[in-house]
Amino acid sequence: MSVTRSFHVSGVPGLVQSVFHGSTPSGASAKAFNAACKKKKSCKEVLTVMDIKSGKKHIYKCERKFEPKTVSIGGKDVTFNYSTKIHAVDSKKAASLRKTISKNKKKNVCVKKCSA
């Protein structure tokens, strides 16, 4: 039986005061990331989760893509529409990743607005 822990999430707009539960920090970060990207087909973020009890911080690079995949479970076909990848990163690499992701977001917004 796994022990459920509580984590605060930062780095994701709209989830500043949110608490997510999971047996591991990566599981809690996956839940937070998927909650933040619900209405987007693809999404990239670097987020920090902090264990409420110990105060230890964990940083993850998260990426979600629209990739429909059909799997047979118990004789029924189930379609999973998204694939989510979570990778732990150190704090030095996290700063450069955040800059790169924010630059790419600005470029995408300009392309959408400027090309119309």
PDB file as gemmi writes it, atoms N, CA and C in Angstrom:
CRYST1    1.000    1.000    1.000  90.00  90.00  90.00 P 1                      
ATOM      1  N   MET A   1       0.843  -1.178   0.000  1.00  0.00           N  
ATOM      2  CA  MET A   1       0.000   0.000   0.000  1.00  0.00           C  
ATOM      3  C   MET A   1       0.889   1.241   0.000  1.00  0.00           C  
ATOM      4  N   SER A   2       0.628   2.167  -0.905  1.00  0.00           N  
ATOM      5  CA  SER A   2       1.455   3.357  -1.014  1.00  0.00           C  
ATOM      6  C   SER A   2       0.918   4.476  -0.126  1.00  0.00           C  
ATOM      7  N   VAL A   3       1.830   5.289   0.325  1.00  0.00           N  
ATOM      8  CA  VAL A   3       1.477   6.415   1.181  1.00  0.00           C  
ATOM      9  C   VAL A   3       1.222   7.626   0.300  1.00  0.00           C  
ATOM     10  N   THR A   4       0.102   8.305   0.497  1.00  0.00           N  
ATOM     11  CA  THR A   4      -0.209   9.488  -0.288  1.00  0.00           C  
ATOM     12  C   THR A   4       0.413  10.706   0.382  1.00  0.00           C  
ATOM     13  N   ARG A   5       1.101  11.508  -0.421  1.00  0.00           N  
ATOM     14  CA  ARG A   5       1.720  12.740   0.070  1.00  0.00           C  
ATOM     15  C   ARG A   5       1.057  13.923  -0.614  1.00  0.00           C  
ATOM     16  N   SER A   6       1.204  15.096  -0.026  1.00  0.00           N  
ATOM     17  CA  SER A   6       0.607  16.321  -0.570  1.00  0.00           C  
ATOM     18  C   SER A   6       1.710  17.238  -1.076  1.00  0.00           C  
ATOM     19  N   PHE A   7       1.443  17.890  -2.232  1.00  0.00           N  
ATOM     20  CA  PHE A   7       2.428  18.751  -2.868  1.00  0.00           C  
ATOM     21  C   PHE A   7       1.796  20.067  -3.305  1.00  0.00           C  
ATOM     22  N   HIS A   8       2.518  21.181  -3.067  1.00  0.00           N  
ATOM     23  CA  HIS A   8       2.150  22.485  -3.622  1.00  0.00           C  
ATOM     24  C   HIS A   8       2.793  22.584  -4.995  1.00  0.00           C  
ATOM     25  N   VAL A   9       2.125  23.264  -5.916  1.00  0.00           N  
ATOM     26  CA  VAL A   9       2.631  23.397  -7.281  1.00  0.00           C  
ATOM     27  C   VAL A   9       2.905  24.860  -7.586  1.00  0.00           C  
ATOM     28  N   SER A  10       4.047  25.140  -8.232  1.00  0.00           N  
ATOM     29  CA  SER A  10       4.326  26.490  -8.714  1.00  0.00           C  
ATOM     30  C   SER A  10       4.895  26.384 -10.119  1.00  0.00           C  
ATOM     31  N   GLY A  11       4.797  27.472 -10.864  1.00  0.00           N  
ATOM     32  CA  GLY A  11       5.290  27.483 -12.235  1.00  0.00           C  
ATOM     33  C   GLY A  11       4.204  27.285 -13.265  1.00  0.00           C  
ATOM     34  N   VAL A  12       2.961  27.057 -12.818  1.00  0.00           N  
ATOM     35  CA  VAL A  12       1.856  26.862 -13.747  1.00  0.00           C  
ATOM     36  C   VAL A  12       0.793  27.918 -13.476  1.00  0.00           C  
ATOM     37  N   PRO A  13       0.512  28.802 -14.447  1.00  0.00           N  
ATOM     38  CA  PRO A  13      -0.525  29.810 -14.244  1.00  0.00           C  
ATOM     39  C   PRO A  13      -1.880  29.165 -13.974  1.00  0.00           C  
ATOM     40  N   GLY A  14      -2.590  29.677 -12.999  1.00  0.00           N  
ATOM     41  CA  GLY A  14      -3.907  29.152 -12.671  1.00  0.00           C  
ATOM     42  C   GLY A  14      -3.898  28.078 -11.598  1.00  0.00           C  
ATOM     43  N   LEU A  15      -2.724  27.559 -11.254  1.00  0.00           N  
ATOM     44  CA  LEU A  15      -2.633  26.521 -10.231  1.00  0.00           C  
ATOM     45  C   LEU A  15      -1.729  26.947  -9.072  1.00  0.00           C  
ATOM     46  N   VAL A  16      -1.675  28.246  -8.810  1.00  0.00           N  
ATOM     47  CA  VAL A  16      -0.741  28.776  -7.824  1.00  0.00           C  
ATOM     48  C   VAL A  16      -1.030  28.255  -6.419  1.00  0.00           C  
ATOM     49  N   GLN A  17      -2.257  28.245  -5.988  1.00  0.00           N  
ATOM     50  CA  GLN A  17      -2.605  27.815  -4.638  1.00  0.00           C  
ATOM     51  C   GLN A  17      -3.100  26.374  -4.585  1.00  0.00           C  
ATOM     52  N   SER A  18      -2.857  25.595  -5.616  1.00  0.00           N  
ATOM     53  CA  SER A  18      -3.388  24.237  -5.698  1.00  0.00           C  
ATOM     54  C   SER A  18      -2.514  23.244  -4.947  1.00  0.00           C  
ATOM     55  N   VAL A  19      -3.157  22.227  -4.409  1.00  0.00           N  
ATOM     56  CA  VAL A  19      -2.475  21.126  -3.745  1.00  0.00           C  
ATOM     57  C   VAL A  19      -2.867  19.846  -4.474  1.00  0.00           C  
ATOM     58  N   PHE A  20      -1.858  19.041  -4.822  1.00  0.00           N  
ATOM     59  CA  PHE A  20      -2.100  17.773  -5.496  1.00  0.00           C  
ATOM     60  C   PHE A  20      -1.538  16.647  -4.646  1.00  0.00           C  
ATOM     61  N   HIS A  21      -2.191  15.504  -4.701  1.00  0.00           N  
ATOM     62  CA  HIS A  21      -1.803  14.356  -3.888  1.00  0.00           C  
ATOM     63  C   HIS A  21      -1.277  13.251  -4.787  1.00  0.00           C  
ATOM     64  N   GLY A  22      -0.271  12.544  -4.302  1.00  0.00           N  
ATOM     65  CA  GLY A  22       0.279  11.419  -5.033  1.00  0.00           C  
ATOM     66  C   GLY A  22       1.291  10.686  -4.182  1.00  0.00           C  
ATOM     67  N   SER A  23       1.630   9.478  -4.582  1.00  0.00           N  
ATOM     68  CA  SER A  23       2.619   8.723  -3.827  1.00  0.00           C  
ATOM     69  C   SER A  23       4.038   9.185  -4.148  1.00  0.00           C  
ATOM     70  N   THR A  24       4.211   9.834  -5.321  1.00  0.00           N  
ATOM     71  CA  THR A  24       5.519  10.370  -5.712  1.00  0.00           C  
ATOM     72  C   THR A  24       5.359  11.813  -6.185  1.00  0.00           C  
ATOM     73  N   PRO A  25       6.426  12.600  -6.136  1.00  0.00           N  
ATOM     74  CA  PRO A  25       6.348  13.977  -6.646  1.00  0.00           C  
ATOM     75  C   PRO A  25       6.062  14.023  -8.147  1.00  0.00           C  
ATOM     76  N   SER A  26       6.580  13.062  -8.905  1.00  0.00           N  
ATOM     77  CA  SER A  26       6.331  13.063 -10.350  1.00  0.00           C  
ATOM     78  C   SER A  26       4.863  12.776 -10.648  1.00  0.00           C  
ATOM     79  N   GLY A  27       4.232  11.938  -9.857  1.00  0.00           N  
ATOM     80  CA  GLY A  27       2.801  11.665 -10.037  1.00  0.00           C  
ATOM     81  C   GLY A  27       1.954  12.886  -9.765  1.00  0.00           C  
ATOM     82  N   ALA A  28       2.303  13.624  -8.708  1.00  0.00           N  
ATOM     83  CA  ALA A  28       1.573  14.850  -8.393  1.00  0.00           C  
ATOM     84  C   ALA A  28       1.806  15.911  -9.465  1.00  0.00           C  
ATOM     85  N   SER A  29       3.033  15.986 -10.004  1.00  0.00           N  
ATOM     86  CA  SER A  29       3.305  16.969 -11.053  1.00  0.00           C  
ATOM     87  C   SER A  29       2.556  16.618 -12.342  1.00  0.00           C  
ATOM     88  N   ALA A  30       2.411  15.331 -12.636  1.00  0.00           N  
ATOM     89  CA  ALA A  30       1.652  14.919 -13.818  1.00  0.00           C  
ATOM     90  C   ALA A  30       0.189  15.321 -13.686  1.00  0.00           C  
ATOM     91  N   LYS A  31      -0.393  15.146 -12.498  1.00  0.00           N  
ATOM     92  CA  LYS A  31      -1.782  15.551 -12.267  1.00  0.00           C  
ATOM     93  C   LYS A  31      -1.940  17.060 -12.426  1.00  0.00           C  
ATOM     94  N   ALA A  32      -1.007  17.824 -11.864  1.00  0.00           N  
ATOM     95  CA  ALA A  32      -1.073  19.283 -11.959  1.00  0.00           C  
ATOM     96  C   ALA A  32      -0.925  19.746 -13.401  1.00  0.00           C  
ATOM     97  N   PHE A  33       0.018  19.161 -14.111  1.00  0.00           N  
ATOM     98  CA  PHE A  33       0.269  19.537 -15.493  1.00  0.00           C  
ATOM     99  C   PHE A  33      -0.930  19.241 -16.383  1.00  0.00           C  
ATOM    100  N   ASN A  34      -1.522  18.066 -16.238  1.00  0.00           N  
ATOM    101  CA  ASN A  34      -2.695  17.722 -17.034  1.00  0.00           C  
ATOM    102  C   ASN A  34      -3.889  18.601 -16.697  1.00  0.00           C  
ATOM    103  N   ALA A  35      -4.022  19.013 -15.444  1.00  0.00           N  
ATOM    104  CA  ALA A  35      -5.098  19.931 -15.067  1.00  0.00           C  
ATOM    105  C   ALA A  35      -4.895  21.295 -15.716  1.00  0.00           C  
ATOM    106  N   ALA A  36      -3.650  21.730 -15.833  1.00  0.00           N  
ATOM    107  CA  ALA A  36      -3.355  23.036 -16.432  1.00  0.00           C  
ATOM    108  C   ALA A  36      -3.526  23.029 -17.948  1.00  0.00           C  
ATOM    109  N   CYS A  37      -3.336  21.886 -18.574  1.00  0.00           N  
ATOM    110  CA  CYS A  37      -3.367  21.794 -20.041  1.00  0.00           C  
ATOM    111  C   CYS A  37      -4.643  21.155 -20.569  1.00  0.00           C  
ATOM    112  N   LYS A  38      -5.709  21.182 -19.818  1.00  0.00           N  
ATOM    113  CA  LYS A  38      -6.936  20.474 -20.205  1.00  0.00           C  
ATOM    114  C   LYS A  38      -7.451  20.838 -21.589  1.00  0.00           C  
ATOM    115  N   LYS A  39      -7.453  22.103 -21.953  1.00  0.00           N  
ATOM    116  CA  LYS A  39      -8.090  22.537 -23.197  1.00  0.00           C  
ATOM    117  C   LYS A  39      -7.107  22.745 -24.339  1.00  0.00           C  
ATOM    118  N   LYS A  40      -5.839  22.386 -24.128  1.00  0.00           N  
ATOM    119  CA  LYS A  40      -4.832  22.556 -25.176  1.00  0.00           C  
ATOM    120  C   LYS A  40      -4.459  21.198 -25.753  1.00  0.00           C  
ATOM    121  N   LYS A  41      -4.194  21.163 -27.058  1.00  0.00           N  
ATOM    122  CA  LYS A  41      -3.787  19.896 -27.674  1.00  0.00           C  
ATOM    123  C   LYS A  41      -2.338  19.566 -27.362  1.00  0.00           C  
ATOM    124  N   SER A  42      -1.483  20.583 -27.307  1.00  0.00           N  
ATOM    125  CA  SER A  42      -0.092  20.345 -26.914  1.00  0.00           C  
ATOM    126  C   SER A  42       0.322  21.433 -25.935  1.00  0.00           C  
ATOM    127  N   CYS A  43       1.227  21.065 -25.045  1.00  0.00           N  
ATOM    128  CA  CYS A  43       1.579  21.981 -23.967  1.00  0.00           C  
ATOM    129  C   CYS A  43       2.967  21.606 -23.441  1.00  0.00           C  
ATOM    130  N   LYS A  44       3.756  22.617 -23.052  1.00  0.00           N  
ATOM    131  CA  LYS A  44       5.066  22.406 -22.426  1.00  0.00           C  
ATOM    132  C   LYS A  44       5.177  23.355 -21.249  1.00  0.00           C  
ATOM    133  N   GLU A  45       5.658  22.864 -20.130  1.00  0.00           N  
ATOM    134  CA  GLU A  45       5.872  23.687 -18.943  1.00  0.00           C  
ATOM    135  C   GLU A  45       7.015  23.105 -18.124  1.00  0.00           C  
ATOM    136  N   VAL A  46       7.646  23.958 -17.344  1.00  0.00           N  
ATOM    137  CA  VAL A  46       8.573  23.524 -16.304  1.00  0.00           C  
ATOM    138  C   VAL A  46       7.906  23.913 -15.001  1.00  0.00           C  
ATOM    139  N   LEU A  47       7.648  22.923 -14.159  1.00  0.00           N  
ATOM    140  CA  LEU A  47       6.959  23.238 -12.914  1.00  0.00           C  
ATOM    141  C   LEU A  47       7.699  22.683 -11.719  1.00  0.00           C  
ATOM    142  N   THR A  48       7.446  23.313 -10.591  1.00  0.00           N  
ATOM    143  CA  THR A  48       8.075  22.933  -9.336  1.00  0.00           C  
ATOM    144  C   THR A  48       7.000  22.442  -8.386  1.00  0.00           C  
ATOM    145  N   VAL A  49       7.226  21.276  -7.791  1.00  0.00           N  
ATOM    146  CA  VAL A  49       6.323  20.765  -6.763  1.00  0.00           C  
ATOM    147  C   VAL A  49       7.099  20.707  -5.459  1.00  0.00           C  
ATOM    148  N   MET A  50       6.444  21.103  -4.376  1.00  0.00           N  
ATOM    149  CA  MET A  50       7.087  21.105  -3.071  1.00  0.00           C  
ATOM    150  C   MET A  50       6.316  20.186  -2.134  1.00  0.00           C  
ATOM    151  N   ASP A  51       7.007  19.247  -1.533  1.00  0.00           N  
ATOM    152  CA  ASP A  51       6.394  18.355  -0.552  1.00  0.00           C  
ATOM    153  C   ASP A  51       6.002  19.192   0.661  1.00  0.00           C  
ATOM    154  N   ILE A  52       4.735  19.156   1.027  1.00  0.00           N  
ATOM    155  CA  ILE A  52       4.240  20.002   2.115  1.00  0.00           C  
ATOM    156  C   ILE A  52       4.869  19.608   3.445  1.00  0.00           C  
ATOM    157  N   LYS A  53       5.038  18.319   3.683  1.00  0.00           N  
ATOM    158  CA  LYS A  53       5.551  17.855   4.975  1.00  0.00           C  
ATOM    159  C   LYS A  53       7.047  18.121   5.146  1.00  0.00           C  
ATOM    160  N   SER A  54       7.851  17.771   4.142  1.00  0.00           N  
ATOM    161  CA  SER A  54       9.302  17.911   4.268  1.00  0.00           C  
ATOM    162  C   SER A  54       9.833  19.246   3.746  1.00  0.00           C  
ATOM    163  N   GLY A  55       9.083  19.904   2.844  1.00  0.00           N  
ATOM    164  CA  GLY A  55       9.529  21.173   2.268  1.00  0.00           C  
ATOM    165  C   GLY A  55      10.499  21.001   1.103  1.00  0.00           C  
ATOM    166  N   LYS A  56      10.775  19.759   0.700  1.00  0.00           N  
ATOM    167  CA  LYS A  56      11.709  19.509  -0.397  1.00  0.00           C  
ATOM    168  C   LYS A  56      11.059  19.842  -1.733  1.00  0.00           C  
ATOM    169  N   LYS A  57      11.827  20.520  -2.608  1.00  0.00           N  
ATOM    170  CA  LYS A  57      11.316  20.919  -3.919  1.00  0.00           C  
ATOM    171  C   LYS A  57      11.822  19.970  -5.001  1.00  0.00           C  
ATOM    172  N   HIS A  58      10.947  19.677  -5.960  1.00  0.00           N  
ATOM    173  CA  HIS A  58      11.272  18.840  -7.104  1.00  0.00           C  
ATOM    174  C   HIS A  58      10.864  19.608  -8.358  1.00  0.00           C  
ATOM    175  N   ILE A  59      11.747  19.624  -9.366  1.00  0.00           N  
ATOM    176  CA  ILE A  59      11.487  20.368 -10.604  1.00  0.00           C  
ATOM    177  C   ILE A  59      11.354  19.375 -11.752  1.00  0.00           C  
ATOM    178  N   TYR A  60      10.297  19.580 -12.576  1.00  0.00           N  
ATOM    179  CA  TYR A  60      10.020  18.676 -13.676  1.00  0.00           C  
ATOM    180  C   TYR A  60       9.767  19.435 -14.969  1.00  0.00           C  
ATOM    181  N   LYS A  61      10.279  18.883 -16.069  1.00  0.00           N  
ATOM    182  CA  LYS A  61       9.967  19.367 -17.412  1.00  0.00           C  
ATOM    183  C   LYS A  61       8.828  18.488 -17.914  1.00  0.00           C  
ATOM    184  N   CYS A  62       7.715  19.111 -18.266  1.00  0.00           N  
ATOM    185  CA  CYS A  62       6.523  18.363 -18.665  1.00  0.00           C  
ATOM    186  C   CYS A  62       6.149  18.716 -20.096  1.00  0.00           C  
ATOM    187  N   GLU A  63       5.735  17.709 -20.839  1.00  0.00           N  
ATOM    188  CA  GLU A  63       5.323  17.912 -22.227  1.00  0.00           C  
ATOM    189  C   GLU A  63       4.123  17.018 -22.515  1.00  0.00           C  
ATOM    190  N   ARG A  64       3.123  17.588 -23.182  1.00  0.00           N  
ATOM    191  CA  ARG A  64       1.918  16.836 -23.534  1.00  0.00           C  
ATOM    192  C   ARG A  64       1.649  17.018 -25.021  1.00  0.00           C  
ATOM    193  N   LYS A  65       1.387  15.907 -25.719  1.00  0.00           N  
ATOM    194  CA  LYS A  65       1.113  15.935 -27.156  1.00  0.00           C  
ATOM    195  C   LYS A  65      -0.187  15.193 -27.447  1.00  0.00           C  
ATOM    196  N   PHE A  66      -0.858  15.630 -28.504  1.00  0.00           N  
ATOM    197  CA  PHE A  66      -2.067  14.958 -28.965  1.00  0.00           C  
ATOM    198  C   PHE A  66      -1.649  13.787 -29.841  1.00  0.00           C  
ATOM    199  N   GLU A  67      -1.736  12.583 -29.294  1.00  0.00           N  
ATOM    200  CA  GLU A  67      -1.373  11.363 -30.006  1.00  0.00           C  
ATOM    201  C   GLU A  67      -2.386  10.269 -29.649  1.00  0.00           C  
ATOM    202  N   PRO A  68      -3.485  10.178 -30.397  1.00  0.00           N  
ATOM    203  CA  PRO A  68      -4.486   9.157 -30.092  1.00  0.00           C  
ATOM    204  C   PRO A  68      -3.906   7.741 -30.184  1.00  0.00           C  
ATOM    205  N   LYS A  69      -4.219   6.922 -29.175  1.00  0.00           N  
ATOM    206  CA  LYS A  69      -3.722   5.553 -29.123  1.00  0.00           C  
ATOM    207  C   LYS A  69      -4.841   4.677 -28.579  1.00  0.00           C  
ATOM    208  N   THR A  70      -5.192   3.624 -29.308  1.00  0.00           N  
ATOM    209  CA  THR A  70      -6.255   2.722 -28.878  1.00  0.00           C  
ATOM    210  C   THR A  70      -5.646   1.470 -28.266  1.00  0.00           C  
ATOM    211  N   VAL A  71      -6.147   1.108 -27.069  1.00  0.00           N  
ATOM    212  CA  VAL A  71      -5.644  -0.039 -26.321  1.00  0.00           C  
ATOM    213  C   VAL A  71      -6.831  -0.907 -25.928  1.00  0.00           C  
ATOM    214  N   SER A  72      -6.652  -2.211 -25.957  1.00  0.00           N  
ATOM    215  CA  SER A  72      -7.704  -3.127 -25.540  1.00  0.00           C  
ATOM    216  C   SER A  72      -7.533  -3.445 -24.054  1.00  0.00           C  
ATOM    217  N   ILE A  73      -8.548  -3.106 -23.261  1.00  0.00           N  
ATOM    218  CA  ILE A  73      -8.525  -3.368 -21.823  1.00  0.00           C  
ATOM    219  C   ILE A  73      -9.780  -4.145 -21.464  1.00  0.00           C  
ATOM    220  N   GLY A  74      -9.601  -5.362 -20.982  1.00  0.00           N  
ATOM    221  CA  GLY A  74     -10.740  -6.180 -20.585  1.00  0.00           C  
ATOM    222  C   GLY A  74     -11.714  -6.454 -21.715  1.00  0.00           C  
ATOM    223  N   GLY A  75     -11.215  -6.585 -22.937  1.00  0.00           N  
ATOM    224  CA  GLY A  75     -12.077  -6.859 -24.079  1.00  0.00           C  
ATOM    225  C   GLY A  75     -12.707  -5.620 -24.696  1.00  0.00           C  
ATOM    226  N   LYS A  76     -12.480  -4.457 -24.124  1.00  0.00           N  
ATOM    227  CA  LYS A  76     -13.028  -3.210 -24.674  1.00  0.00           C  
ATOM    228  C   LYS A  76     -11.882  -2.353 -25.207  1.00  0.00           C  
ATOM    229  N   ASP A  77     -12.151  -1.647 -26.301  1.00  0.00           N  
ATOM    230  CA  ASP A  77     -11.171  -0.725 -26.853  1.00  0.00           C  
ATOM    231  C   ASP A  77     -11.295   0.631 -26.164  1.00  0.00           C  
ATOM    232  N   VAL A  78     -10.184   1.111 -25.634  1.00  0.00           N  
ATOM    233  CA  VAL A  78     -10.137   2.405 -24.958  1.00  0.00           C  
ATOM    234  C   VAL A  78      -9.153   3.284 -25.712  1.00  0.00           C  
ATOM    235  N   THR A  79      -9.550   4.528 -25.999  1.00  0.00           N  
ATOM    236  CA  THR A  79      -8.685   5.461 -26.719  1.00  0.00           C  
ATOM    237  C   THR A  79      -8.108   6.488 -25.754  1.00  0.00           C  
ATOM    238  N   PHE A  80      -6.788   6.572 -25.730  1.00  0.00           N  
ATOM    239  CA  PHE A  80      -6.090   7.604 -24.978  1.00  0.00           C  
ATOM    240  C   PHE A  80      -5.656   8.657 -25.982  1.00  0.00           C  
ATOM    241  N   ASN A  81      -6.090   9.903 -25.806  1.00  0.00           N  
ATOM    242  CA  ASN A  81      -5.829  10.943 -26.795  1.00  0.00           C  
ATOM    243  C   ASN A  81      -4.496  11.654 -26.616  1.00  0.00           C  
ATOM    244  N   TYR A  82      -3.942  11.661 -25.414  1.00  0.00           N  
ATOM    245  CA  TYR A  82      -2.739  12.444 -25.143  1.00  0.00           C  
ATOM    246  C   TYR A  82      -1.632  11.576 -24.564  1.00  0.00           C  
ATOM    247  N   SER A  83      -0.397  11.935 -24.898  1.00  0.00           N  
ATOM    248  CA  SER A  83       0.749  11.320 -24.243  1.00  0.00           C  
ATOM    249  C   SER A  83       1.441  12.408 -23.434  1.00  0.00           C  
ATOM    250  N   THR A  84       1.754  12.108 -22.192  1.00  0.00           N  
ATOM    251  CA  THR A  84       2.380  13.063 -21.288  1.00  0.00           C  
ATOM    252  C   THR A  84       3.736  12.518 -20.873  1.00  0.00           C  
ATOM    253  N   LYS A  85       4.760  13.351 -21.006  1.00  0.00           N  
ATOM    254  CA  LYS A  85       6.112  12.965 -20.601  1.00  0.00           C  
ATOM    255  C   LYS A  85       6.572  13.897 -19.485  1.00  0.00           C  
ATOM    256  N   ILE A  86       7.095  13.312 -18.418  1.00  0.00           N  
ATOM    257  CA  ILE A  86       7.572  14.070 -17.263  1.00  0.00           C  
ATOM    258  C   ILE A  86       9.024  13.664 -17.018  1.00  0.00           C  
ATOM    259  N   HIS A  87       9.929  14.648 -16.942  1.00  0.00           N  
ATOM    260  CA  HIS A  87      11.340  14.381 -16.675  1.00  0.00           C  
ATOM    261  C   HIS A  87      11.829  15.305 -15.566  1.00  0.00           C  
ATOM    262  N   ALA A  88      12.553  14.741 -14.601  1.00  0.00           N  
ATOM    263  CA  ALA A  88      13.144  15.541 -13.533  1.00  0.00           C  
ATOM    264  C   ALA A  88      14.332  16.324 -14.095  1.00  0.00           C  
ATOM    265  N   VAL A  89      14.462  17.579 -13.675  1.00  0.00           N  
ATOM    266  CA  VAL A  89      15.602  18.404 -14.082  1.00  0.00           C  
ATOM    267  C   VAL A  89      16.185  19.086 -12.850  1.00  0.00           C  
ATOM    268  N   ASP A  90      17.458  19.468 -12.938  1.00  0.00           N  
ATOM    269  CA  ASP A  90      18.050  20.198 -11.822  1.00  0.00           C  
ATOM    270  C   ASP A  90      17.722  21.680 -11.941  1.00  0.00           C  
ATOM    271  N   SER A  91      17.941  22.419 -10.864  1.00  0.00           N  
ATOM    272  CA  SER A  91      17.518  23.823 -10.822  1.00  0.00           C  
ATOM    273  C   SER A  91      18.251  24.705 -11.830  1.00  0.00           C  
ATOM    274  N   LYS A  92      19.520  24.389 -12.154  1.00  0.00           N  
ATOM    275  CA  LYS A  92      20.267  25.185 -13.134  1.00  0.00           C  
ATOM    276  C   LYS A  92      19.668  25.033 -14.531  1.00  0.00           C  
ATOM    277  N   LYS A  93      19.336  23.822 -14.896  1.00  0.00           N  
ATOM    278  CA  LYS A  93      18.763  23.568 -16.220  1.00  0.00           C  
ATOM    279  C   LYS A  93      17.334  24.112 -16.308  1.00  0.00           C  
ATOM    280  N   ALA A  94      16.613  24.121 -15.193  1.00  0.00           N  
ATOM    281  CA  ALA A  94      15.220  24.576 -15.189  1.00  0.00           C  
ATOM    282  C   ALA A  94      15.100  26.033 -15.615  1.00  0.00           C  
ATOM    283  N   ALA A  95      16.026  26.880 -15.168  1.00  0.00           N  
ATOM    284  CA  ALA A  95      15.968  28.297 -15.525  1.00  0.00           C  
ATOM    285  C   ALA A  95      16.097  28.497 -17.028  1.00  0.00           C  
ATOM    286  N   SER A  96      17.025  27.792 -17.671  1.00  0.00           N  
ATOM    287  CA  SER A  96      17.194  27.942 -19.122  1.00  0.00           C  
ATOM    288  C   SER A  96      16.003  27.348 -19.877  1.00  0.00           C  
ATOM    289  N   LEU A  97      15.428  26.247 -19.372  1.00  0.00           N  
ATOM    290  CA  LEU A  97      14.248  25.665 -20.011  1.00  0.00           C  
ATOM    291  C   LEU A  97      13.056  26.605 -19.944  1.00  0.00           C  
ATOM    292  N   ARG A  98      12.868  27.270 -18.802  1.00  0.00           N  
ATOM    293  CA  ARG A  98      11.753  28.214 -18.662  1.00  0.00           C  
ATOM    294  C   ARG A  98      11.889  29.358 -19.668  1.00  0.00           C  
ATOM    295  N   LYS A  99      13.113  29.862 -19.862  1.00  0.00           N  
ATOM    296  CA  LYS A  99      13.337  30.943 -20.827  1.00  0.00           C  
ATOM    297  C   LYS A  99      13.020  30.477 -22.246  1.00  0.00           C  
ATOM    298  N   THR A 100      13.477  29.279 -22.598  1.00  0.00           N  
ATOM    299  CA  THR A 100      13.246  28.743 -23.940  1.00  0.00           C  
ATOM    300  C   THR A 100      11.759  28.546 -24.201  1.00  0.00           C  
ATOM    301  N   ILE A 101      11.046  27.990 -23.229  1.00  0.00           N  
ATOM    302  CA  ILE A 101       9.611  27.745 -23.399  1.00  0.00           C  
ATOM    303  C   ILE A 101       8.853  29.058 -23.522  1.00  0.00           C  
ATOM    304  N   SER A 102       9.214  30.068 -22.707  1.00  0.00           N  
ATOM    305  CA  SER A 102       8.502  31.349 -22.795  1.00  0.00           C  
ATOM    306  C   SER A 102       8.787  32.056 -24.122  1.00  0.00           C  
ATOM    307  N   LYS A 103      10.009  31.933 -24.655  1.00  0.00           N  
ATOM    308  CA  LYS A 103      10.323  32.511 -25.969  1.00  0.00           C  
ATOM    309  C   LYS A 103       9.473  31.852 -27.054  1.00  0.00           C  
ATOM    310  N   ASN A 104       9.372  30.527 -26.993  1.00  0.00           N  
ATOM    311  CA  ASN A 104       8.584  29.800 -27.997  1.00  0.00           C  
ATOM    312  C   ASN A 104       7.112  30.158 -27.907  1.00  0.00           C  
ATOM    313  N   LYS A 105       6.594  30.368 -26.711  1.00  0.00           N  
ATOM    314  CA  LYS A 105       5.190  30.767 -26.557  1.00  0.00           C  
ATOM    315  C   LYS A 105       4.952  32.133 -27.181  1.00  0.00           C  
ATOM    316  N   LYS A 106       5.895  33.064 -26.975  1.00  0.00           N  
ATOM    317  CA  LYS A 106       5.755  34.396 -27.558  1.00  0.00           C  
ATOM    318  C   LYS A 106       5.783  34.332 -29.079  1.00  0.00           C  
ATOM    319  N   LYS A 107       6.654  33.479 -29.639  1.00  0.00           N  
ATOM    320  CA  LYS A 107       6.725  33.331 -31.094  1.00  0.00           C  
ATOM    321  C   LYS A 107       5.404  32.763 -31.635  1.00  0.00           C  
ATOM    322  N   ASN A 108       4.852  31.769 -30.946  1.00  0.00           N  
ATOM    323  CA  ASN A 108       3.603  31.160 -31.399  1.00  0.00           C  
ATOM    324  C   ASN A 108       2.450  32.148 -31.364  1.00  0.00           C  
ATOM    325  N   VAL A 109       2.386  32.996 -30.337  1.00  0.00           N  
ATOM    326  CA  VAL A 109       1.335  34.003 -30.242  1.00  0.00           C  
ATOM    327  C   VAL A 109       1.472  35.003 -31.372  1.00  0.00           C  
ATOM    328  N   CYS A 110       2.704  35.428 -31.677  1.00  0.00           N  
ATOM    329  CA  CYS A 110       2.914  36.383 -32.755  1.00  0.00           C  
ATOM    330  C   CYS A 110       2.547  35.780 -34.103  1.00  0.00           C  
ATOM    331  N   VAL A 111       2.906  34.540 -34.319  1.00  0.00           N  
ATOM    332  CA  VAL A 111       2.595  33.898 -35.594  1.00  0.00           C  
ATOM    333  C   VAL A 111       1.082  33.822 -35.788  1.00  0.00           C  
ATOM    334  N   LYS A 112       0.357  33.459 -34.742  1.00  0.00           N  
ATOM    335  CA  LYS A 112      -1.090  33.351 -34.848  1.00  0.00           C  
ATOM    336  C   LYS A 112      -1.735  34.711 -35.092  1.00  0.00           C  
ATOM    337  N   LYS A 113      -1.275  35.758 -34.365  1.00  0.00           N  
ATOM    338  CA  LYS A 113      -1.868  37.088 -34.503  1.00  0.00           C  
ATOM    339  C   LYS A 113      -1.380  37.802 -35.766  1.00  0.00           C  
ATOM    340  N   CYS A 114      -0.095  37.680 -36.061  1.00  0.00           N  
ATOM    341  CA  CYS A 114       0.507  38.442 -37.162  1.00  0.00           C  
ATOM    342  C   CYS A 114       0.145  37.868 -38.535  1.00  0.00           C  
ATOM    343  N   SER A 115      -0.104  36.576 -38.638  1.00  0.00           N  
ATOM    344  CA  SER A 115      -0.356  35.997 -39.945  1.00  0.00           C  
ATOM    345  C   SER A 115      -1.791  36.201 -40.428  1.00  0.00           C  
ATOM    346  N   ALA A 116      -2.679  36.623 -39.550  1.00  0.00           N  
ATOM    347  CA  ALA A 116      -4.090  36.801 -39.926  1.00  0.00           C  
ATOM    348  C   ALA A 116      -4.307  38.018 -40.773  1.00  0.00           C  
TER     349      ALA A 116                                                      
END                                                                             
